[in-house]
Amino acid sequence: MKTLSKAKIFEWLGVVTAIVYSLLVAANIGAEFIGFTLLLASSAFIGVWAFLGKHKGILFLQFFYATAGIIGMIRWF
């Protein structure tokens, strides 16, 4: 049985939370705050993955996604 590496766990947690975030916001059902919270979580997960894998460009991008998540949370609170 193959075990998942720490990096793969962060990568896939980030992917799943980003997918759920985008679907919640696109559905326009009043769950924007939860969606932006998931965006913030996704940027943290993918940021850790990028740091572990030395993907500097993706890590840099996650700071902007985290900022968008925080702005969205403040805006919808």
Backbone as CSV, one residue per row, in Angstrom:
resi,resn,N_x,N_y,N_z,CA_x,CA_y,CA_z,C_x,C_y,C_z
1,MET,0.841,-1.183,0.000,0.000,0.000,0.000,0.882,1.241,0.000
2,LYS,0.608,2.132,-0.903,1.406,3.344,-1.039,0.866,4.420,-0.100
3,THR,1.770,5.067,0.636,1.349,6.144,1.528,1.566,7.484,0.849
4,LEU,0.725,8.425,1.194,0.847,9.768,0.641,1.916,10.544,1.388
5,SER,2.708,11.290,0.648,3.705,12.153,1.269,3.013,13.375,1.859
6,LYS,3.691,14.043,2.752,3.165,15.265,3.354,2.853,16.300,2.269
7,ALA,3.737,16.414,1.291,3.533,17.391,0.216,2.272,17.065,-0.584
8,LYS,2.047,15.791,-0.899,0.859,15.394,-1.667,-0.419,15.683,-0.887
9,ILE,-0.399,15.481,0.417,-1.573,15.767,1.245,-1.915,17.251,1.168
10,PHE,-0.908,18.125,1.328,-1.150,19.569,1.236,-1.624,19.959,-0.164
11,GLU,-1.015,19.369,-1.173,-1.402,19.668,-2.553,-2.888,19.366,-2.768
12,TRP,-3.319,18.178,-2.395,-4.698,17.770,-2.661,-5.700,18.435,-1.731
13,LEU,-5.323,18.732,-0.498,-6.206,19.525,0.359,-6.448,20.896,-0.267
14,GLY,-5.393,21.488,-0.809,-5.516,22.785,-1.475,-6.397,22.723,-2.706
15,VAL,-6.253,21.677,-3.478,-7.059,21.519,-4.693,-8.542,21.359,-4.340
16,VAL,-8.832,20.480,-3.399,-10.234,20.221,-3.034,-10.888,21.466,-2.442
17,THR,-10.195,22.152,-1.545,-10.788,23.356,-0.952,-10.979,24.451,-1.998
18,ALA,-10.086,24.564,-2.966,-10.239,25.563,-4.031,-11.444,25.238,-4.916
19,ILE,-11.663,23.967,-5.190,-12.813,23.563,-6.005,-14.114,23.894,-5.278
20,VAL,-14.185,23.537,-4.002,-15.406,23.816,-3.237,-15.627,25.322,-3.121
21,TYR,-14.542,26.070,-2.878,-14.640,27.542,-2.830,-15.262,28.093,-4.111
22,SER,-14.727,27.683,-5.246,-15.194,28.255,-6.508,-16.645,27.885,-6.787
23,LEU,-17.045,26.674,-6.428,-18.433,26.269,-6.638,-19.386,27.035,-5.722
24,LEU,-18.990,27.252,-4.466,-19.842,28.004,-3.544,-20.037,29.444,-3.994
25,VAL,-18.962,30.085,-4.414,-19.060,31.487,-4.837,-19.844,31.588,-6.152
26,ALA,-19.586,30.682,-7.080,-20.286,30.714,-8.367,-21.775,30.409,-8.220
27,ALA,-22.139,29.590,-7.242,-23.545,29.222,-7.049,-24.381,30.397,-6.544
28,ASN,-23.735,31.384,-5.939,-24.413,32.584,-5.447,-25.600,32.214,-4.546
29,ILE,-25.310,31.367,-3.540,-26.364,30.884,-2.636,-26.230,31.473,-1.239
30,GLY,-25.414,32.494,-1.110,-25.244,33.128,0.198,-24.152,32.510,1.038
31,ALA,-23.321,31.678,0.441,-22.245,31.009,1.183,-20.881,31.614,0.857
32,GLU,-20.883,32.894,0.493,-19.626,33.527,0.089,-18.603,33.564,1.212
33,PHE,-19.040,33.832,2.434,-18.079,33.888,3.540,-17.381,32.541,3.715
34,ILE,-18.141,31.470,3.662,-17.547,30.123,3.757,-16.619,29.893,2.571
35,GLY,-17.043,30.332,1.390,-16.211,30.180,0.202,-14.877,30.893,0.333
36,PHE,-14.909,32.137,0.798,-13.662,32.879,0.930,-12.789,32.313,2.056
37,THR,-13.426,31.739,3.065,-12.654,31.049,4.106,-11.927,29.847,3.503
38,LEU,-12.620,29.140,2.622,-11.988,28.002,1.941,-10.872,28.461,1.007
39,LEU,-11.038,29.621,0.373,-9.965,30.168,-0.467,-8.727,30.442,0.374
40,LEU,-8.929,31.014,1.549,-7.803,31.278,2.441,-7.131,29.966,2.854
41,ALA,-7.937,28.971,3.201,-7.386,27.664,3.581,-6.649,27.029,2.409
42,SER,-7.241,27.106,1.232,-6.603,26.542,0.041,-5.256,27.193,-0.232
43,SER,-5.196,28.507,-0.098,-3.921,29.195,-0.352,-2.870,28.778,0.674
44,ALA,-3.298,28.510,1.902,-2.348,28.041,2.915,-1.855,26.628,2.576
45,PHE,-2.785,25.733,2.225,-2.394,24.360,1.883,-1.456,24.331,0.677
46,ILE,-1.834,25.046,-0.379,-1.001,25.045,-1.580,0.297,25.801,-1.327
47,GLY,0.248,26.805,-0.460,1.478,27.518,-0.088,2.473,26.594,0.602
48,VAL,1.990,25.756,1.502,2.879,24.788,2.167,3.438,23.813,1.142
49,TRP,2.563,23.316,0.261,3.021,22.405,-0.794,4.102,23.068,-1.658
50,ALA,3.866,24.321,-2.050,4.824,25.044,-2.886,6.145,25.254,-2.152
51,PHE,6.067,25.569,-0.870,7.280,25.757,-0.076,8.074,24.450,0.008
52,LEU,7.389,23.357,0.298,8.069,22.060,0.404,8.723,21.648,-0.910
53,GLY,8.053,21.981,-2.025,8.580,21.610,-3.336,9.433,22.676,-3.987
54,LYS,9.664,23.775,-3.267,10.473,24.887,-3.778,9.898,25.469,-5.076
55,HIS,8.567,25.568,-5.130,7.872,26.180,-6.269,7.628,27.646,-5.919
56,LYS,8.637,28.458,-6.150,8.607,29.847,-5.678,7.512,30.684,-6.325
57,GLY,7.267,30.489,-7.603,6.227,31.260,-8.280,4.844,30.945,-7.732
58,ILE,4.567,29.678,-7.506,3.271,29.277,-6.955,3.144,29.764,-5.514
59,LEU,4.212,29.701,-4.749,4.198,30.206,-3.378,3.878,31.700,-3.364
60,PHE,4.506,32.447,-4.252,4.248,33.886,-4.362,2.781,34.149,-4.700
61,LEU,2.243,33.381,-5.633,0.851,33.522,-6.038,-0.104,33.277,-4.872
62,GLN,0.236,32.366,-3.977,-0.644,32.042,-2.859,-0.811,33.214,-1.895
63,PHE,0.174,34.098,-1.814,0.024,35.298,-0.983,-1.109,36.180,-1.521
64,PHE,-1.242,36.245,-2.841,-2.315,37.041,-3.438,-3.665,36.359,-3.269
65,TYR,-3.704,35.043,-3.388,-4.955,34.321,-3.143,-5.375,34.457,-1.683
66,ALA,-4.415,34.390,-0.765,-4.733,34.569,0.655,-5.286,35.970,0.904
67,THR,-4.688,36.966,0.270,-5.167,38.340,0.399,-6.591,38.461,-0.135
68,ALA,-6.869,37.846,-1.276,-8.224,37.866,-1.837,-9.206,37.184,-0.895
69,GLY,-8.791,36.082,-0.277,-9.650,35.396,0.684,-9.970,36.264,1.883
70,ILE,-8.977,36.948,2.395,-9.186,37.833,3.557,-10.089,39.003,3.186
71,ILE,-9.843,39.616,2.023,-10.702,40.721,1.573,-12.134,40.231,1.391
72,GLY,-12.312,39.075,0.792,-13.647,38.517,0.604,-14.346,38.243,1.916
73,MET,-13.602,37.734,2.903,-14.197,37.451,4.220,-14.636,38.744,4.892
74,ILE,-13.789,39.764,4.813,-14.143,41.065,5.414,-15.345,41.669,4.702
75,ARG,-15.336,41.588,3.391,-16.419,42.166,2.571,-17.761,41.515,2.851
76,TRP,-17.787,40.207,3.056,-19.046,39.480,3.226,-19.463,39.281,4.660
77,PHE,-18.603,39.711,5.605,-18.941,39.497,7.019,-20.056,40.375,7.488
